[in-house]
Amino acid sequence: ISFTANANPFDIEDEVSFARVDPFLKIFRESSFFPEFRDTTHYAAGEHATMQFVIRSGKRIKNVKASLPFVEHERGDKLTGIEAGFVEYVRVSRKTPDRAKDAIVPQSLYYPDPILVKESYEVGRDVAQPIWVNIPIPENAKPGTYKGKFTITGEIAGSNFKLEREVIIKVHPVILEVPQLWVTNWFTTSPRAMKIFNGGKDVEPYSEAYWNMIRELAKKMKVCYQNVILLSPLEHVKFAEKNGKYSFDFTQFDKMVSIFREEGVLKMIEGGHIAGREGLWDSQFAVYVPEYENGKQVNKQYRISEPKAKNFYSQFIPALMKHVREKGWGDYYSQHIADEPITANIGSYVEIAKFVKELDSKIKIIEACHSHNLENVLDIWVPQLNYYKDGYKFYTERQEKGDEVWFYTCLAPQGDYANRFLEQPLIKTRLIHWLNFKYGATGYLHWGFNYWLYDNPFLETTRMNEESGNTLPGGDSWIVYPENGKLHGSLRLEAMRDGIADFTLLKMLERKNPELAKELCRLTVFHWTLYDTEGDHFRDTRRQILEALAK
């Protein structure tokens, strides 16, 4: 630690706590003990190295700046493009009803999550401030050990100071392949969401500002290897009707697709849901038909057996599929019917799905589902993780017959299942994708990328559903944070990305040594709800994966 000449180093040193800490450790505002983390961490080329530092003082720290310009190989090569972000805190006022045994509950109820990449920051007195560092490792990075100096500067009580810590990473002679796991985070472009995104200012649909924010969404999705995009033709296709004959303008839908393709996050299109429940959870499904009221397009619900619904979809589905095939997207287009069908309304779901299949026999149907009674209807099954566990034999049989099986998490399952809740240890978000590997699910779906519940998503993160009594836990509804048309990432988004990299490394090892891959996964994920979440053990297991791949 160094200080300016006018400072008394002994007095200031007594005031400052500064450490590199385990990146899996959640640092809370009230945290005061920071065990130093000095380990060399191990990576493949093509991955991201992450590390965490923390600073705390009994006095306010002004103009804090963090820097790691590069890490340097022993032979002189440098890794650059490193980002250092200040971790912010969000509130979780309603606890998850069925908390995991290892849930973490700070006294303040404030959890670290948003990562703000800013030039400088102020740290209040007696509060801990984590700083997150992200080092991109290019595919052509030379194997070997890289070292660098992470530096913090700032001002305490009128005295400037500088703090340094050495960082060491090892890059193995392994190149991470492009992840093949299907990954989708559903996002919203509702007027309310776009207004929050835009700092409280309204956004005209399909304006320049609107498209800039769509591109920003795509860039953040790329961070976590997302490659499946939910796009609703009913929302983005313009309809006109005359005497029962429809015409369709795909201009805005096509622009949506093109932006996500340009940003490298589109390998599959999920066509948005064309039907929904008529009322409460047990009610039947009815399709949406676009109509105009007072010059504005609205969607009205009709049973698929009604002439208006049959007439519209008999024209819309063939036109849609003809268009996507002409654009060259037909092989990677799948269609949702209605979300989460259950036994009580499965009949109306099947009726709609079969009608759609009669119109186009090659269309793939994908669905988040709670029921097994959809054989010969679904092509891509996406059960909730706990239903996947309960019906595992059924789902492996569906895979053997040629169907795809993914899984999803949302406000459920709770308990000890891995999920994205803020109350869980950070490593459990990463382990979601070890479950993908262990149980053979080829995709992962989550509904909440940017469904911000409040005008300021940096404050409260939970909400009680007044109709159902369900609590939306902190971390369920969104994983990115808006600020004036830009998006900040989060600790959980980083953990999701790194979990997908882990999945990819395990798949690479499976081709080379399937028994070793299976055993190393088992040492971390014992079964559906029992995991070893100790950070040193996890890092040792990853090192063994890399060493086995490097042989």
ROMARMAR-886693 format. One record per residue (C-alpha): chain; residue number from 1; x, y, z. Coordinates in steps of 0.25 Angstrom, whole numbers. Layout:
BEGIN
- c_k_px_py_pz
- A_NUM_X_Y_Z $
...
This chain:
BEGIN
- c_k_px_py_pz
- A_1_0_0_0 $
- A_2_6_14_-3 $
- A_3_1_28_1 $
- A_4_4_42_-3 $
- A_5_14_50_5 $
- A_6_4_57_13 $
- A_7_-2_45_19 $
- A_8_1_37_31 $
- A_9_2_23_26 $
- A_10_0_16_39 $
- A_11_-13_24_42 $
- A_12_-19_21_28 $
- A_13_-14_7_28 $
- A_14_-22_5_40 $
- A_15_-35_10_33 $
- A_16_-34_2_20 $
- A_17_-37_-13_18 $
- A_18_-34_-18_4 $
- A_19_-33_-32_-1 $
- A_20_-35_-41_-13 $
- A_21_-46_-51_-9 $
- A_22_-52_-64_-14 $
- A_23_-61_-60_-26 $
- A_24_-71_-69_-21 $
- A_25_-72_-62_-8 $
- A_26_-84_-52_-7 $
- A_27_-79_-40_0 $
- A_28_-90_-32_7 $
- A_29_-90_-17_11 $
- A_30_-88_-21_26 $
- A_31_-77_-31_23 $
- A_32_-64_-28_30 $
- A_33_-56_-41_30 $
- A_34_-49_-44_16 $
- A_35_-40_-56_15 $
- A_36_-29_-53_5 $
- A_37_-30_-62_-8 $
- A_38_-17_-64_-14 $
- A_39_-19_-76_-22 $
- A_40_-14_-77_-37 $
- A_41_-27_-80_-45 $
- A_42_-28_-89_-57 $
- A_43_-35_-86_-71 $
- A_44_-36_-91_-85 $
- A_45_-33_-81_-96 $
- A_46_-47_-75_-101 $
- A_47_-52_-74_-86 $
- A_48_-53_-62_-77 $
- A_49_-45_-61_-64 $
- A_50_-52_-55_-53 $
- A_51_-47_-50_-39 $
- A_52_-53_-42_-28 $
- A_53_-47_-31_-19 $
- A_54_-53_-24_-7 $
- A_55_-49_-10_0 $
- A_56_-55_-5_13 $
- A_57_-52_7_22 $
- A_58_-57_14_34 $
- A_59_-57_27_26 $
- A_60_-63_30_13 $
- A_61_-55_27_1 $
- A_62_-55_37_-11 $
- A_63_-52_35_-25 $
- A_64_-49_21_-25 $
- A_65_-43_16_-38 $
- A_66_-40_1_-41 $
- A_67_-30_-4_-52 $
- A_68_-24_-16_-57 $
- A_69_-18_-12_-71 $
- A_70_-13_-25_-75 $
- A_71_-8_-39_-70 $
- A_72_6_-43_-76 $
- A_73_11_-56_-80 $
- A_74_25_-60_-75 $
- A_75_29_-59_-90 $
- A_76_23_-45_-92 $
- A_77_9_-47_-98 $
- A_78_-1_-39_-91 $
- A_79_-16_-41_-89 $
- A_80_-24_-28_-90 $
- A_81_-38_-23_-91 $
- A_82_-40_-25_-76 $
- A_83_-52_-19_-69 $
- A_84_-53_-16_-55 $
- A_85_-67_-13_-49 $
- A_86_-73_-8_-36 $
- A_87_-83_-18_-30 $
- A_88_-96_-11_-26 $
- A_89_-106_-16_-16 $
- A_90_-121_-19_-18 $
- A_91_-132_-23_-7 $
- A_92_-139_-36_-5 $
- A_93_-150_-32_5 $
- A_94_-158_-45_3 $
- A_95_-151_-58_6 $
- A_96_-153_-70_-4 $
- A_97_-164_-78_2 $
- A_98_-156_-91_2 $
- A_99_-142_-87_4 $
- A_100_-130_-96_2 $
- A_101_-123_-101_14 $
- A_102_-111_-93_9 $
- A_103_-118_-80_6 $
- A_104_-111_-67_10 $
- A_105_-118_-57_18 $
- A_106_-111_-44_21 $
- A_107_-116_-35_32 $
- A_108_-118_-23_23 $
- A_109_-126_-32_13 $
- A_110_-117_-25_2 $
- A_111_-110_-35_-8 $
- A_112_-99_-32_-17 $
- A_113_-102_-34_-32 $
- A_114_-102_-22_-42 $
- A_115_-88_-20_-48 $
- A_116_-86_-5_-51 $
- A_117_-74_-2_-61 $
- A_118_-71_12_-57 $
- A_119_-59_21_-57 $
- A_120_-60_24_-42 $
- A_121_-68_21_-30 $
- A_122_-71_26_-16 $
- A_123_-71_16_-4 $
- A_124_-78_20_8 $
- A_125_-73_18_22 $
- A_126_-73_5_29 $
- A_127_-79_-3_16 $
- A_128_-72_-13_8 $
- A_129_-70_-10_-7 $
- A_130_-67_-22_-16 $
- A_131_-60_-20_-29 $
- A_132_-62_-31_-40 $
- A_133_-51_-33_-51 $
- A_134_-54_-40_-64 $
- A_135_-42_-44_-73 $
- A_136_-45_-49_-87 $
- A_137_-36_-60_-91 $
- A_138_-35_-60_-106 $
- A_139_-35_-74_-114 $
- A_140_-21_-71_-118 $
- A_141_-16_-68_-104 $
- A_142_-2_-75_-102 $
- A_143_-3_-86_-91 $
- A_144_5_-83_-79 $
- A_145_4_-74_-66 $
- A_146_0_-59_-67 $
- A_147_2_-49_-56 $
- A_148_-3_-35_-54 $
- A_149_-5_-24_-43 $
- A_150_-19_-20_-39 $
- A_151_-19_-6_-34 $
- A_152_-28_3_-27 $
- A_153_-27_18_-24 $
- A_154_-35_27_-16 $
- A_155_-36_38_-6 $
- A_156_-38_36_9 $
- A_157_-39_48_19 $
- A_158_-32_57_9 $
- A_159_-21_47_6 $
- A_160_-19_40_-7 $
- A_161_-15_25_-7 $
- A_162_-12_14_-16 $
- A_163_-14_-1_-13 $
- A_164_-9_-13_-21 $
- A_165_-10_-28_-22 $
- A_166_-3_-38_-31 $
- A_167_-12_-47_-39 $
- A_168_-8_-60_-46 $
- A_169_-16_-68_-56 $
- A_170_-12_-81_-63 $
- A_171_-16_-83_-78 $
- A_172_-16_-98_-81 $
- A_173_-14_-103_-96 $
- A_174_-28_-105_-98 $
- A_175_-38_-96_-106 $
- A_176_-52_-95_-102 $
- A_177_-61_-100_-113 $
- A_178_-74_-91_-117 $
- A_179_-84_-96_-107 $
- A_180_-95_-104_-113 $
- A_181_-104_-104_-101 $
- A_182_-117_-98_-106 $
- A_183_-119_-85_-97 $
- A_184_-131_-76_-96 $
- A_185_-135_-64_-87 $
- A_186_-148_-58_-90 $
- A_187_-148_-43_-91 $
- A_188_-159_-33_-92 $
- A_189_-160_-20_-101 $
- A_190_-173_-16_-95 $
- A_191_-175_0_-94 $
- A_192_-173_-1_-79 $
- A_193_-160_-9_-80 $
- A_194_-155_0_-91 $
- A_195_-158_12_-83 $
- A_196_-150_7_-71 $
- A_197_-139_3_-80 $
- A_198_-138_17_-86 $
- A_199_-137_24_-72 $
- A_200_-152_27_-70 $
- A_201_-154_33_-84 $
- A_202_-165_27_-94 $
- A_203_-159_19_-106 $
- A_204_-166_19_-119 $
- A_205_-167_5_-124 $
- A_206_-158_2_-136 $
- A_207_-151_16_-135 $
- A_208_-136_18_-135 $
- A_209_-135_18_-120 $
- A_210_-144_5_-119 $
- A_211_-134_-2_-129 $
- A_212_-122_2_-121 $
- A_213_-128_-4_-109 $
- A_214_-131_-17_-116 $
- A_215_-117_-17_-120 $
- A_216_-112_-15_-106 $
- A_217_-121_-26_-101 $
- A_218_-114_-35_-112 $
- A_219_-100_-31_-107 $
- A_220_-103_-35_-93 $
- A_221_-109_-48_-97 $
- A_222_-96_-51_-104 $
- A_223_-89_-50_-91 $
- A_224_-96_-63_-86 $
- A_225_-95_-71_-99 $
- A_226_-110_-69_-102 $
- A_227_-113_-75_-116 $
- A_228_-129_-76_-116 $
- A_229_-137_-64_-117 $
- A_230_-152_-63_-113 $
- A_231_-159_-54_-124 $
- A_232_-174_-53_-125 $
- A_233_-179_-52_-140 $
- A_234_-192_-47_-134 $
- A_235_-185_-35_-128 $
- A_236_-176_-32_-139 $
- A_237_-183_-36_-152 $
- A_238_-193_-25_-157 $
- A_239_-207_-30_-161 $
- A_240_-217_-25_-170 $
- A_241_-231_-32_-173 $
- A_242_-242_-30_-183 $
- A_243_-254_-38_-185 $
- A_244_-247_-50_-177 $
- A_245_-234_-49_-185 $
- A_246_-221_-46_-178 $
- A_247_-208_-40_-182 $
- A_248_-196_-40_-174 $
- A_249_-184_-30_-174 $
- A_250_-172_-37_-168 $
- A_251_-163_-24_-168 $
- A_252_-161_-22_-153 $
- A_253_-160_-37_-150 $
- A_254_-149_-38_-160 $
- A_255_-141_-27_-154 $
- A_256_-142_-33_-140 $
- A_257_-136_-46_-146 $
- A_258_-125_-38_-153 $
- A_259_-121_-31_-141 $
- A_260_-119_-43_-133 $
- A_261_-112_-51_-144 $
- A_262_-103_-39_-146 $
- A_263_-99_-40_-131 $
- A_264_-97_-55_-132 $
- A_265_-107_-59_-122 $
- A_266_-117_-66_-132 $
- A_267_-116_-81_-135 $
- A_268_-131_-84_-133 $
- A_269_-144_-75_-133 $
- A_270_-155_-78_-123 $
- A_271_-168_-73_-129 $
- A_272_-175_-66_-118 $
- A_273_-188_-72_-112 $
- A_274_-200_-72_-120 $
- A_275_-210_-76_-109 $
- A_276_-212_-74_-94 $
- A_277_-221_-77_-83 $
- A_278_-235_-71_-83 $
- A_279_-235_-69_-68 $
- A_280_-229_-75_-56 $
- A_281_-218_-86_-56 $
- A_282_-228_-98_-59 $
- A_283_-235_-91_-70 $
- A_284_-235_-95_-84 $
- A_285_-226_-89_-95 $
- A_286_-231_-80_-106 $
- A_287_-223_-74_-118 $
- A_288_-220_-59_-120 $
- A_289_-226_-53_-133 $
- A_290_-221_-39_-136 $
- A_291_-232_-29_-138 $
- A_292_-233_-14_-139 $
- A_293_-240_-5_-129 $
- A_294_-240_10_-131 $
- A_295_-228_9_-141 $
- A_296_-220_1_-131 $
- A_297_-216_-14_-133 $
- A_298_-221_-23_-121 $
- A_299_-221_-38_-119 $
- A_300_-234_-44_-116 $
- A_301_-236_-59_-111 $
- A_302_-244_-69_-118 $
- A_303_-245_-84_-117 $
- A_304_-238_-91_-128 $
- A_305_-252_-97_-132 $
- A_306_-258_-84_-135 $
- A_307_-258_-79_-150 $
- A_308_-251_-66_-147 $
- A_309_-239_-73_-141 $
- A_310_-239_-84_-152 $
- A_311_-239_-74_-163 $
- A_312_-228_-66_-157 $
- A_313_-218_-77_-154 $
- A_314_-221_-85_-167 $
- A_315_-215_-73_-174 $
- A_316_-205_-68_-164 $
- A_317_-197_-81_-161 $
- A_318_-195_-85_-176 $
- A_319_-191_-70_-178 $
- A_320_-181_-70_-167 $
- A_321_-174_-83_-170 $
- A_322_-173_-80_-185 $
- A_323_-167_-67_-181 $
- A_324_-157_-72_-171 $
- A_325_-153_-83_-181 $
- A_326_-151_-73_-192 $
- A_327_-142_-65_-182 $
- A_328_-134_-78_-180 $
- A_329_-138_-79_-165 $
- A_330_-148_-91_-166 $
- A_331_-138_-101_-161 $
- A_332_-136_-94_-148 $
- A_333_-150_-88_-145 $
- A_334_-159_-94_-134 $
- A_335_-173_-90_-130 $
- A_336_-179_-89_-116 $
- A_337_-194_-91_-114 $
- A_338_-197_-87_-100 $
- A_339_-189_-87_-87 $
- A_340_-188_-98_-77 $
- A_341_-200_-107_-81 $
- A_342_-205_-116_-69 $
- A_343_-215_-128_-68 $
- A_344_-227_-119_-66 $
- A_345_-225_-112_-80 $
- A_346_-217_-121_-88 $
- A_347_-229_-125_-97 $
- A_348_-230_-110_-102 $
- A_349_-215_-109_-104 $
- A_350_-214_-122_-112 $
- A_351_-226_-117_-121 $
- A_352_-218_-104_-124 $
- A_353_-205_-111_-126 $
- A_354_-211_-122_-135 $
- A_355_-218_-111_-144 $
- A_356_-205_-104_-145 $
- A_357_-198_-117_-149 $
- A_358_-209_-120_-160 $
- A_359_-206_-107_-166 $
- A_360_-191_-110_-166 $
- A_361_-186_-124_-163 $
- A_362_-171_-120_-162 $
- A_363_-173_-109_-152 $
- A_364_-166_-112_-139 $
- A_365_-174_-109_-126 $
- A_366_-166_-105_-113 $
- A_367_-172_-103_-100 $
- A_368_-170_-101_-85 $
- A_369_-178_-113_-80 $
- A_370_-184_-119_-67 $
- A_371_-190_-131_-74 $
- A_372_-186_-144_-81 $
- A_373_-198_-145_-89 $
- A_374_-192_-138_-101 $
- A_375_-186_-149_-108 $
- A_376_-186_-148_-124 $
- A_377_-189_-133_-121 $
- A_378_-177_-127_-115 $
- A_379_-163_-127_-123 $
- A_380_-155_-120_-112 $
- A_381_-160_-123_-97 $
- A_382_-156_-113_-87 $
- A_383_-160_-118_-73 $
- A_384_-158_-110_-60 $
- A_385_-146_-116_-54 $
- A_386_-153_-123_-43 $
- A_387_-163_-129_-53 $
- A_388_-151_-133_-61 $
- A_389_-146_-141_-49 $
- A_390_-159_-147_-46 $
- A_391_-161_-151_-60 $
- A_392_-147_-154_-64 $
- A_393_-149_-168_-69 $
- A_394_-161_-163_-78 $
- A_395_-152_-151_-84 $
- A_396_-140_-160_-87 $
- A_397_-150_-169_-95 $
- A_398_-154_-157_-102 $
- A_399_-140_-154_-106 $
- A_400_-138_-168_-110 $
- A_401_-150_-166_-120 $
- A_402_-144_-154_-126 $
- A_403_-150_-142_-118 $
- A_404_-141_-132_-111 $
- A_405_-142_-129_-96 $
- A_406_-137_-117_-89 $
- A_407_-141_-112_-75 $
- A_408_-145_-99_-69 $
- A_409_-145_-91_-56 $
- A_410_-153_-80_-51 $
- A_411_-159_-76_-37 $
- A_412_-159_-92_-36 $
- A_413_-153_-101_-33 $
- A_414_-149_-96_-19 $
- A_415_-143_-103_-8 $
- A_416_-129_-109_-11 $
- A_417_-130_-109_-26 $
- A_418_-120_-100_-33 $
- A_419_-126_-87_-38 $
- A_420_-123_-72_-40 $
- A_421_-129_-67_-27 $
- A_422_-121_-56_-20 $
- A_423_-122_-63_-7 $
- A_424_-114_-75_-12 $
- A_425_-99_-77_-12 $
- A_426_-94_-71_-26 $
- A_427_-88_-85_-30 $
- A_428_-102_-91_-30 $
- A_429_-105_-82_-42 $
- A_430_-93_-88_-49 $
- A_431_-97_-102_-46 $
- A_432_-110_-101_-53 $
- A_433_-102_-105_-66 $
- A_434_-95_-117_-59 $
- A_435_-109_-122_-57 $
- A_436_-110_-121_-72 $
- A_437_-98_-129_-74 $
- A_438_-101_-140_-63 $
- A_439_-115_-143_-68 $
- A_440_-114_-140_-83 $
- A_441_-123_-128_-85 $
- A_442_-118_-121_-97 $
- A_443_-124_-107_-94 $
- A_444_-128_-98_-83 $
- A_445_-139_-87_-83 $
- A_446_-142_-76_-73 $
- A_447_-153_-66_-74 $
- A_448_-147_-54_-67 $
- A_449_-136_-47_-75 $
- A_450_-142_-33_-73 $
- A_451_-156_-34_-67 $
- A_452_-153_-22_-57 $
- A_453_-164_-22_-46 $
- A_454_-162_-7_-42 $
- A_455_-158_6_-49 $
- A_456_-145_5_-42 $
- A_457_-139_-9_-43 $
- A_458_-128_-6_-34 $
- A_459_-136_-5_-22 $
- A_460_-146_-16_-18 $
- A_461_-145_-29_-26 $
- A_462_-157_-38_-21 $
- A_463_-172_-37_-22 $
- A_464_-184_-44_-17 $
- A_465_-195_-49_-27 $
- A_466_-208_-44_-22 $
- A_467_-216_-54_-29 $
- A_468_-208_-67_-27 $
- A_469_-200_-63_-14 $
- A_470_-187_-67_-21 $
- A_471_-175_-59_-18 $
- A_472_-166_-56_-29 $
- A_473_-152_-58_-22 $
- A_474_-141_-48_-23 $
- A_475_-133_-52_-36 $
- A_476_-145_-58_-43 $
- A_477_-150_-47_-52 $
- A_478_-137_-41_-57 $
- A_479_-123_-43_-58 $
- A_480_-118_-30_-65 $
- A_481_-120_-16_-60 $
- A_482_-124_-4_-69 $
- A_483_-118_10_-69 $
- A_484_-122_21_-79 $
- A_485_-122_11_-91 $
- A_486_-111_3_-87 $
- A_487_-110_-10_-79 $
- A_488_-102_-14_-67 $
- A_489_-98_-29_-65 $
- A_490_-99_-36_-52 $
- A_491_-91_-47_-43 $
- A_492_-102_-57_-47 $
- A_493_-100_-54_-62 $
- A_494_-85_-56_-61 $
- A_495_-88_-69_-53 $
- A_496_-98_-74_-64 $
- A_497_-87_-71_-75 $
- A_498_-77_-79_-67 $
- A_499_-86_-91_-64 $
- A_500_-89_-92_-79 $
- A_501_-73_-92_-82 $
- A_502_-72_-103_-71 $
- A_503_-83_-111_-78 $
- A_504_-75_-109_-91 $
- A_505_-62_-114_-85 $
- A_506_-69_-126_-79 $
- A_507_-75_-129_-93 $
- A_508_-61_-128_-99 $
- A_509_-56_-138_-89 $
- A_510_-67_-147_-91 $
- A_511_-63_-149_-105 $
- A_512_-49_-153_-100 $
- A_513_-51_-160_-87 $
- A_514_-66_-162_-84 $
- A_515_-64_-169_-71 $
- A_516_-55_-158_-66 $
- A_517_-65_-147_-70 $
- A_518_-76_-154_-63 $
- A_519_-68_-156_-50 $
- A_520_-63_-142_-49 $
- A_521_-77_-137_-51 $
- A_522_-82_-146_-40 $
- A_523_-72_-141_-31 $
- A_524_-78_-127_-31 $
- A_525_-93_-131_-34 $
- A_526_-97_-143_-27 $
- A_527_-111_-143_-31 $
- A_528_-123_-133_-34 $
- A_529_-122_-126_-21 $
- A_530_-109_-129_-15 $
- A_531_-96_-122_-19 $
- A_532_-82_-119_-14 $
- A_533_-82_-104_-14 $
- A_534_-69_-102_-7 $
- A_535_-61_-93_-16 $
- A_536_-47_-99_-15 $
- A_537_-53_-113_-18 $
- A_538_-60_-108_-30 $
- A_539_-47_-101_-35 $
- A_540_-39_-114_-33 $
- A_541_-49_-122_-41 $
- A_542_-49_-111_-52 $
- A_543_-34_-112_-52 $
- A_544_-34_-127_-54 $
- A_545_-44_-125_-66 $
- A_546_-34_-116_-73 $
- A_547_-22_-125_-70 $
- A_548_-29_-137_-76 $
- A_549_-33_-129_-88 $
- A_550_-18_-124_-89 $
- A_551_-12_-138_-90 $
